Amino acid sequence: MQQTSFDRYLTNKYVHVTHVYCNSLPPNLPQRVILEETSAESGSRYRYRLTANNDKLLTELATLLEAENITYTSRVEDRGGLPNKLFNNPNRSFTMQLAWLILITLIIALSLSGLPVRLWQTLSADLETFEKRPTPTIIDRGMQ
């Protein structure tokens, strides 16, 4: 199923995380950047892993690294957990799943409220049960 723009927004916001790998650090890092040292056992060519959680922070970090002339590479990875299961399914749209859930809930609530039964009884009532009104008479006052 095709992903909507809202689905792509949710995926970028809650599922994707960007890791920036480099060998040296700039003198001052942005506040919300997470700094980790990579282990030698991982076989990585880079010594530090900087994690940026949003695009604005990533742009700020890349600008800082380029200003300091530090070689880096970035990789986008998926987080685990419930948001990954909800928002990162390429075969299903979260927005459409939510729309169908709301529609089915409304149909069930409407049917359990008794409104369709009352409506059917009102529309299918016999005409004899209603009080018949007398037909109005036309009075011609011009003939008098």
Backbone as a printed PyTorch tensor [residue, N CA C, xyz], in Angstrom:
tensor([[[  0.8430,  -1.1690,   0.0000],
         [  0.0000,   0.0000,   0.0000],
         [  0.8920,   1.2370,   0.0000]],

        [[  0.4380,   2.2530,  -0.6400],
         [  1.2080,   3.4770,  -0.7540],
         [  1.2330,   4.2240,   0.5760]],

        [[  2.3950,   4.7150,   0.9220],
         [  2.5610,   5.4750,   2.1490],
         [  2.1440,   6.9310,   1.9090]],

        [[  1.4520,   7.5030,   2.8700],
         [  1.0580,   8.9030,   2.7650],
         [  2.1960,   9.7860,   3.2780]],

        [[  2.0790,  11.0720,   3.0640],
         [  3.1260,  11.9830,   3.5450],
         [  3.1590,  11.9830,   5.0780]],

        [[  2.0140,  11.7900,   5.7040],
         [  1.9810,  11.6970,   7.1650],
         [  2.7130,  10.4380,   7.6380]],

        [[  2.5750,   9.3340,   6.8960],
         [  3.3110,   8.1080,   7.2300],
         [  4.8170,   8.3280,   7.1260]],

        [[  5.2420,   9.0180,   6.0790],
         [  6.6720,   9.2970,   5.9160],
         [  7.1810,  10.2100,   7.0220]],

        [[  6.3690,  11.1790,   7.4300],
         [  6.7480,  12.0550,   8.5320],
         [  6.9270,  11.2520,   9.8260]],

        [[  5.9750,  10.3700,  10.1280],
         [  6.0720,   9.5520,  11.3360],
         [  7.3020,   8.6430,  11.3010]],

        [[  7.6020,   8.1040,  10.1280],
         [  8.7810,   7.2460,   9.9950],
         [ 10.0530,   8.0440,  10.2510]],

        [[ 10.1530,   9.2290,   9.6590],
         [ 11.3520,  10.0500,   9.8660],
         [ 11.4800,  10.5130,  11.3070]],

        [[ 10.3640,  10.8220,  11.9450],
         [ 10.3990,  11.3660,  13.2980],
         [ 10.6590,  10.2980,  14.3630]],

        [[ 10.0030,   9.1430,  14.2460],
         [ 10.0400,   8.1680,  15.3350],
         [ 10.7990,   6.8880,  15.0350]],

        [[ 11.1610,   6.6320,  13.7910],
         [ 11.8100,   5.3640,  13.4640],
         [ 13.2800,   5.5540,  13.1000]],

        [[ 13.5630,   6.4940,  12.2030],
         [ 14.9380,   6.6590,  11.7300],
         [ 15.7870,   7.4470,  12.7180]],

        [[ 17.0250,   6.9980,  12.8610],
         [ 18.0150,   7.7280,  13.6480],
         [ 19.2990,   7.7620,  12.8150]],

        [[ 19.9960,   8.8900,  12.8300],
         [ 21.1940,   9.0670,  12.0090],
         [ 22.4270,   9.0000,  12.8960]],

        [[ 23.3620,   8.1200,  12.5050],
         [ 24.6470,   8.0010,  13.1960],
         [ 25.7190,   8.6030,  12.3000]],

        [[ 26.5440,   9.4680,  12.8640],
         [ 27.6580,  10.0800,  12.1480],
         [ 28.9360,   9.5050,  12.7510]],

        [[ 29.7720,   8.9240,  11.8920],
         [ 31.0200,   8.3100,  12.3280],
         [ 32.1860,   9.2060,  11.9350]],

        [[ 33.1420,   9.4130,  12.8740],
         [ 34.3270,  10.2070,  12.5890],
         [ 35.4740,   9.7390,  13.4800]],

        [[ 36.6990,  10.1670,  13.1430],
         [ 37.8800,   9.7670,  13.9080],
         [ 38.3330,  10.8220,  14.9010]],

        [[ 37.9950,  12.0680,  14.6860],
         [ 38.3400,  13.1230,  15.6330],
         [ 37.0970,  13.9660,  15.8930]],

        [[ 37.1390,  14.6450,  17.0260],
         [ 35.9670,  15.4230,  17.4390],
         [ 36.2190,  16.9180,  17.2960]],

        [[ 35.1870,  17.6780,  16.9820],
         [ 35.3380,  19.1390,  16.9870],
         [ 35.4440,  19.6310,  18.4270]],

        [[ 35.9280,  20.8430,  18.6270],
         [ 36.1070,  21.3340,  20.0040],
         [ 34.8010,  21.4350,  20.8010]],

        [[ 33.7020,  21.7370,  20.1580],
         [ 32.4290,  21.8100,  20.8940],
         [ 31.3380,  21.1590,  20.0500]],

        [[ 30.6260,  20.2470,  20.6510],
         [ 29.5280,  19.5420,  19.9830],
         [ 28.1990,  20.1860,  20.3550]],

        [[ 27.1990,  20.0840,  19.4830],
         [ 25.8580,  20.5360,  19.8790],
         [ 25.3750,  19.7540,  21.1000]],

        [[ 24.5320,  20.3670,  21.8960],
         [ 24.1470,  19.8040,  23.1930],
         [ 23.4670,  18.4460,  23.1160]],

        [[ 22.5570,  18.2480,  22.1990],
         [ 21.7660,  17.0230,  22.1930],
         [ 22.3760,  15.8840,  21.3920]],

        [[ 23.5900,  16.0580,  20.9030],
         [ 24.2660,  14.9890,  20.1650],
         [ 24.8030,  13.9770,  21.1690]],

        [[ 24.5550,  12.7030,  20.9030],
         [ 25.0130,  11.6330,  21.7810],
         [ 26.3460,  11.1310,  21.2530]],

        [[ 27.3670,  11.1240,  22.0990],
         [ 28.7090,  10.7270,  21.7180],
         [ 29.0150,   9.3480,  22.2960]],

        [[ 29.4830,   8.4380,  21.4460],
         [ 29.8770,   7.0880,  21.8800],
         [ 31.1870,   6.7290,  21.1920]],

        [[ 31.9850,   5.9590,  21.8750],
         [ 33.1970,   5.4380,  21.2490],
         [ 32.8790,   4.0660,  20.6780]],

        [[ 33.3280,   3.8330,  19.4560],
         [ 33.1120,   2.5230,  18.8570],
         [ 34.2000,   1.5800,  19.3490]],

        [[ 33.8530,   0.3310,  19.4630],
         [ 34.8200,  -0.6410,  19.9620],
         [ 35.6720,  -1.1770,  18.8180]],

        [[ 36.8610,  -1.6240,  19.1570],
         [ 37.7590,  -2.1820,  18.1450],
         [ 37.2330,  -3.5230,  17.6480]],

        [[ 36.4190,  -4.1740,  18.4510],
         [ 35.8740,  -5.4730,  18.0760],
         [ 34.8290,  -5.3660,  16.9750]],

        [[ 34.2320,  -4.2170,  16.8220],
         [ 33.1960,  -4.0500,  15.8050],
         [ 33.7880,  -3.9530,  14.4050]],

        [[ 35.1040,  -3.7420,  14.2940],
         [ 35.7490,  -3.6680,  12.9940],
         [ 35.5130,  -2.3530,  12.2970]],

        [[ 35.1130,  -1.3550,  13.0250],
         [ 34.8130,  -0.0550,  12.4360],
         [ 36.0990,   0.7170,  12.1630]],

        [[ 36.0920,   1.4720,  11.0850],
         [ 37.2450,   2.3050,  10.7520],
         [ 37.2150,   3.6080,  11.5200]],

        [[ 36.1120,   3.8840,  12.1470],
         [ 35.9490,   5.1650,  12.8300],
         [ 35.9700,   4.9760,  14.3320]],

        [[ 36.4330,   6.0170,  15.0180],
         [ 36.6190,   5.9300,  16.4630],
         [ 35.3850,   6.3850,  17.2460]],

        [[ 34.6680,   7.3780,  16.7220],
         [ 33.5320,   7.9540,  17.4480],
         [ 32.2450,   7.7900,  16.6460]],

        [[ 31.1630,   7.6060,  17.3710],
         [ 29.8340,   7.5820,  16.7600],
         [ 28.9960,   8.6680,  17.4150]],

        [[ 28.5410,   9.6050,  16.6140],
         [ 27.6920,  10.7020,  17.0790],
         [ 26.2770,  10.4300,  16.5870]],

        [[ 25.3150,  10.5220,  17.4770],
         [ 23.9310,  10.2140,  17.1290],
         [ 23.1060,  11.4960,  17.1480]],

        [[ 22.4620,  11.7700,  16.0100],
         [ 21.5660,  12.9260,  15.8890],
         [ 20.1490,  12.4080,  15.6960]],

        [[ 19.2250,  12.8940,  16.5020],
         [ 17.8580,  12.3740,  16.4640],
         [ 16.9340,  13.1040,  15.5020]],

        [[ 17.3150,  14.3090,  15.0490],
         [ 16.4510,  15.0210,  14.1000],
         [ 17.2980,  15.6830,  13.0170]],

        [[ 16.6370,  16.1580,  11.9750],
         [ 17.3390,  16.7130,  10.8170],
         [ 18.0510,  18.0250,  11.1360]],

        [[ 17.4580,  18.8500,  11.9640],
         [ 18.0710,  20.1300,  12.3140],
         [ 19.3870,  19.9070,  13.0510]],

        [[ 19.3850,  18.9770,  13.9760],
         [ 20.5890,  18.6610,  14.7310],
         [ 21.6480,  18.0390,  13.8230]],

        [[ 21.2280,  17.2140,  12.8880],
         [ 22.1570,  16.5980,  11.9380],
         [ 22.8020,  17.6480,  11.0400]],

        [[ 22.0210,  18.6050,  10.5700],
         [ 22.5580,  19.6800,   9.7380],
         [ 23.5720,  20.5220,  10.5100]],

        [[ 23.2550,  20.8100,  11.7500],
         [ 24.1640,  21.5810,  12.5970],
         [ 25.4760,  20.8250,  12.8290]],

        [[ 25.3600,  19.5250,  13.0820],
         [ 26.5500,  18.6960,  13.3080],
         [ 27.3940,  18.5940,  12.0400]],

        [[ 26.7680,  18.3870,  10.8840],
         [ 27.5110,  18.2860,   9.6220],
         [ 28.2140,  19.5990,   9.2970]],

        [[ 27.5600,  20.7240,   9.5460],
         [ 28.1810,  22.0290,   9.3110],
         [ 29.3950,  22.2230,  10.2060]],

        [[ 29.2800,  21.8100,  11.4510],
         [ 30.3830,  21.9310,  12.3960],
         [ 31.5580,  21.0470,  11.9860]],

        [[ 31.2770,  19.8150,  11.5650],
         [ 32.3500,  18.9100,  11.1370],
         [ 33.0320,  19.4140,   9.8610]],

        [[ 32.2600,  19.9550,   8.9380],
         [ 32.8420,  20.4860,   7.7050],
         [ 33.6640,  21.7380,   7.9780]],

        [[ 33.2550,  22.5610,   8.9230],
         [ 34.0070,  23.7630,   9.2710],
         [ 35.3570,  23.3980,   9.8940]],

        [[ 35.3890,  22.3220,  10.6450],
         [ 36.6240,  21.8630,  11.2750],
         [ 37.4350,  20.9630,  10.3470]],

        [[ 36.9180,  20.7010,   9.1320],
         [ 37.5880,  19.8640,   8.1300],
         [ 37.8220,  18.4390,   8.6550]],

        [[ 36.7940,  17.8710,   9.2470],
         [ 36.8530,  16.5130,   9.7900],
         [ 36.1070,  15.5830,   8.8390]],

        [[ 36.7610,  14.4900,   8.4610],
         [ 36.1410,  13.5110,   7.5830],
         [ 35.1280,  12.6990,   8.3900]],

        [[ 33.9530,  12.5080,   7.8230],
         [ 32.9000,  11.7680,   8.5190],
         [ 32.0460,  11.0190,   7.5090]],

        [[ 31.2910,  10.0860,   8.0140],
         [ 30.2830,   9.3940,   7.2080],
         [ 29.0270,   9.2590,   8.0640]],

        [[ 27.8930,   9.1960,   7.4120],
         [ 26.6440,   9.0840,   8.1710],
         [ 25.8640,   7.8780,   7.6790]],

        [[ 25.1590,   7.2700,   8.5880],
         [ 24.3240,   6.1110,   8.2790],
         [ 22.9870,   6.2750,   8.9880]],

        [[ 21.9290,   5.9800,   8.2590],
         [ 20.5850,   6.0420,   8.8220],
         [ 20.1850,   4.6260,   9.2160]],

        [[ 19.7680,   4.4610,  10.4480],
         [ 19.3530,   3.1560,  10.9510],
         [ 17.9630,   3.2670,  11.5580]],

        [[ 17.3250,   2.1260,  11.7070],
         [ 15.9930,   2.0840,  12.3080],
         [ 16.0990,   1.7660,  13.7910]],

        [[ 15.2900,   2.4600,  14.5620],
         [ 15.1840,   2.1240,  15.9830],
         [ 14.3280,   0.8820,  16.1150]],

        [[ 14.4260,   0.2480,  17.2280],
         [ 13.5690,  -0.9020,  17.4900],
         [ 12.3560,  -0.4760,  18.2890]],

        [[ 11.5450,  -1.4340,  18.6460],
         [ 10.4210,  -1.1530,  19.5180],
         [  9.1100,  -0.9680,  18.7940]],

        [[  8.1390,  -0.4860,  19.5260],
         [  6.7750,  -0.3300,  19.0270],
         [  6.6520,   0.6800,  17.8850]],

        [[  7.2990,   1.8520,  17.9430],
         [  7.1650,   2.7700,  16.7980],
         [  7.6580,   2.1590,  15.4910]],

        [[  8.6960,   1.3500,  15.5650],
         [  9.1990,   0.6950,  14.3540],
         [  8.1520,  -0.2610,  13.7860]],

        [[  7.4700,  -0.9830,  14.6430],
         [  6.4440,  -1.9230,  14.1840],
         [  5.2210,  -1.1910,  13.6290]],

        [[  4.8640,  -0.0700,  14.2370],
         [  3.6780,   0.6720,  13.8000],
         [  3.9090,   1.4680,  12.5260]],

        [[  5.0000,   2.2150,  12.4750],
         [  5.1890,   3.1900,  11.4090],
         [  6.0680,   2.7270,  10.2610]],

        [[  6.7960,   1.6280,  10.4090],
         [  7.7950,   1.2630,   9.4060],
         [  7.4160,   0.0020,   8.6380]],

        [[  6.1710,  -0.1800,   8.3290],
         [  5.7480,  -1.3230,   7.5410],
         [  5.5030,  -0.8430,   6.1130]],

        [[  6.3550,  -1.2470,   5.1460],
         [  6.1910,  -0.7290,   3.7840],
         [  4.9400,  -1.2530,   3.0810]],

        [[  4.3490,  -2.3250,   3.5800],
         [  3.1710,  -2.9080,   2.9450],
         [  1.8590,  -2.3350,   3.4710]],

        [[  1.9030,  -1.5980,   4.5700],
         [  0.6820,  -1.0750,   5.1700],
         [  0.8800,   0.3840,   5.5690]],

        [[ -0.1370,   1.1600,   5.3460],
         [ -0.1140,   2.5770,   5.7090],
         [ -0.7370,   2.7380,   7.0940]],

        [[ -0.0060,   3.3670,   8.0050],
         [ -0.5190,   3.5890,   9.3540],
         [ -1.7460,   4.4990,   9.3200]],

        [[ -1.7320,   5.4990,   8.4510],
         [ -2.8580,   6.4220,   8.3390],
         [ -4.1200,   5.6940,   7.9020]],

        [[ -3.9960,   4.8040,   6.9090],
         [ -5.1720,   4.0690,   6.4340],
         [ -5.6480,   3.0670,   7.4900]],

        [[ -4.7310,   2.4450,   8.2110],
         [ -5.1360,   1.5430,   9.2910],
         [ -5.9250,   2.3120,  10.3460]],

        [[ -5.4640,   3.4930,  10.6860],
         [ -6.1480,   4.3190,  11.6740],
         [ -7.5180,   4.7730,  11.1700]],

        [[ -7.6100,   5.1390,   9.8910],
         [ -8.8910,   5.5610,   9.3130],
         [ -9.8950,   4.4040,   9.3270]],

        [[ -9.4570,   3.2040,   8.9500],
         [-10.3580,   2.0440,   8.9770],
         [-10.7890,   1.7200,  10.4030]],

        [[ -9.8860,   1.8260,  11.3530],
         [-10.2270,   1.5500,  12.7440],
         [-11.2910,   2.5250,  13.2530]],

        [[-11.1510,   3.7990,  12.9230],
         [-12.1400,   4.7990,  13.3300],
         [-13.4860,   4.5290,  12.6660]],

        [[-13.4760,   4.2140,  11.3700],
         [-14.7150,   3.9320,  10.6500],
         [-15.4330,   2.7110,  11.2270]],

        [[-14.7280,   1.6400,  11.4870],
         [-15.3380,   0.4250,  12.0450],
         [-15.8660,   0.6920,  13.4470]],

        [[-15.1160,   1.4590,  14.2430],
         [-15.5790,   1.8010,  15.5920],
         [-16.8610,   2.6190,  15.5390]],

        [[-16.9510,   3.5720,  14.6140],
         [-18.1760,   4.3630,  14.4750],
         [-19.3600,   3.5040,  14.0390]],

        [[-19.1380,   2.5740,  13.1340],
         [-20.2180,   1.6950,  12.6840],
         [-20.7030,   0.8160,  13.8280]],

        [[-19.7940,   0.2640,  14.5990],
         [-20.1730,  -0.5850,  15.7360],
         [-20.9140,   0.2340,  16.7920]],

        [[-20.4120,   1.4380,  17.1010],
         [-21.0760,   2.2830,  18.1020],
         [-22.4710,   2.6860,  17.6360]],

        [[-22.6220,   2.9750,  16.3580],
         [-23.9250,   3.3490,  15.8150],
         [-24.9030,   2.1780,  15.8870]],

        [[-24.4230,   0.9910,  15.5670],
         [-25.3190,  -0.1660,  15.5940],
         [-25.6850,  -0.5620,  17.0230]],

        [[-24.7750,  -0.3860,  17.9730],
         [-25.0840,  -0.7310,  19.3610],
         [-25.9560,   0.3220,  20.0530]],

        [[-26.0290,   1.5030,  19.5050],
         [-26.8330,   2.5540,  20.1250],
         [-28.3340,   2.3420,  19.9210]],

        [[-28.7150,   1.5080,  18.9750],
         [-30.1240,   1.2490,  18.7250],
         [-30.7440,   2.2140,  17.7440]],

        [[-30.0090,   3.1300,  17.2200],
         [-30.5270,   4.1060,  16.2760],
         [-31.0490,   3.4660,  14.9880]],

        [[-30.3620,   2.5020,  14.3920],
         [-30.9070,   1.8940,  13.1750],
         [-32.2600,   1.2100,  13.3990]],

        [[-32.4510,   0.5690,  14.5470],
         [-33.7200,  -0.1100,  14.8380],
         [-34.8350,   0.9150,  14.9850]],

        [[-34.5790,   1.9920,  15.7440],
         [-35.5930,   3.0290,  15.9130],
         [-35.9300,   3.7030,  14.5930]],

        [[-34.9370,   3.9290,  13.7660],
         [-35.1470,   4.5380,  12.4610],
         [-35.9820,   3.6230,  11.5720]],

        [[-35.6870,   2.3370,  11.5790],
         [-36.4550,   1.3710,  10.7810],
         [-37.9030,   1.3170,  11.2510]],

        [[-38.1160,   1.2970,  12.5660],
         [-39.4760,   1.2540,  13.0960],
         [-40.2430,   2.5190,  12.7390]],

        [[-39.5900,   3.6390,  12.7570],
         [-40.2580,   4.8930,  12.4130],
         [-40.6100,   4.9350,  10.9330]],

        [[-39.7040,   4.5120,  10.0900],
         [-39.9410,   4.5790,   8.6500],
         [-40.8910,   3.4920,   8.1530]],

        [[-40.9780,   2.3690,   8.8350],
         [-41.8370,   1.2790,   8.3650],
         [-43.1470,   1.1880,   9.1500]],

        [[-43.5310,   2.2190,   9.8570],
         [-44.7740,   2.2060,  10.6300],
         [-45.9670,   2.2370,   9.6740]],

        [[-47.0800,   1.5660,  10.0820],
         [-48.2950,   1.5550,   9.2670],
         [-48.9290,   2.9400,   9.2790]],

        [[-49.5390,   3.2840,   8.1550],
         [-50.1990,   4.5790,   8.0680],
         [-51.4700,   4.6180,   8.9060]],

        [[-52.0670,   3.4510,   9.1560],
         [-53.3160,   3.4050,   9.9220],
         [-53.1000,   3.7780,  11.3760]],

        [[-51.8870,   3.5950,  11.8730],
         [-51.6410,   3.9050,  13.2830],
         [-51.5680,   5.4020,  13.5300]],

        [[-51.3280,   6.1690,  12.4940],
         [-51.2730,   7.6110,  12.6620],
         [-52.6800,   8.1920,  12.6330]],

        [[-52.8650,   9.2590,  13.3320],
         [-54.1520,   9.9370,  13.3510],
         [-54.3350,  10.6380,  12.0130]],

        [[-55.4610,  10.3590,  11.3780],
         [-55.7140,  10.9660,  10.0760],
         [-56.2800,  12.3560,  10.2680]],

        [[-55.7400,  13.2880,   9.5470],
         [-56.2070,  14.6590,   9.6040],
         [-57.3280,  14.8420,   8.5910]],

        [[-58.3050,  15.6590,   8.9200],
         [-59.3620,  15.9310,   7.9260],
         [-58.7900,  16.7950,   6.8000]],

        [[-59.2830,  16.5730,   5.6330],
         [-58.8160,  17.3510,   4.4940],
         [-59.3460,  18.7850,   4.6290]],

        [[-58.5500,  19.7420,   4.3450],
         [-58.9930,  21.1280,   4.4690],
         [-59.9870,  21.4880,   3.3700]],

        [[-60.9260,  22.3190,   3.7210],
         [-61.9140,  22.7810,   2.7330],
         [-61.5240,  24.1480,   2.2450]],

        [[-61.8000,  24.3730,   1.0130],
         [-61.4600,  25.6590,   0.3910],
         [-62.6710,  26.5500,   0.4880]],

        [[-62.4990,  27.6940,   1.0320],
         [-63.5800,  28.6610,   1.1740],
         [-63.3110,  29.7760,   0.1700]],

        [[-64.2910,  29.9540,  -0.7020],
         [-64.1740,  31.0180,  -1.7090],
         [-64.9920,  32.1940,  -1.2340]],

        [[-64.3660,  33.2120,  -0.7780],
         [-65.0600,  34.3830,  -0.2250],
         [-65.4840,  35.3480,  -1.3420]],

        [[-65.0320,  35.1390,  -2.5310],
         [-65.3780,  36.0240,  -3.6170],
         [-66.7850,  35.7850,  -4.1240]],

        [[-67.3820,  34.6690,  -3.8690],
         [-68.6920,  34.3310,  -4.3970],
         [-69.7960,  34.8770,  -3.4950]],

        [[-69.5600,  35.2790,  -2.3780],
         [-70.6000,  35.7230,  -1.4500],
         [-71.0850,  37.0590,  -1.7580]]])
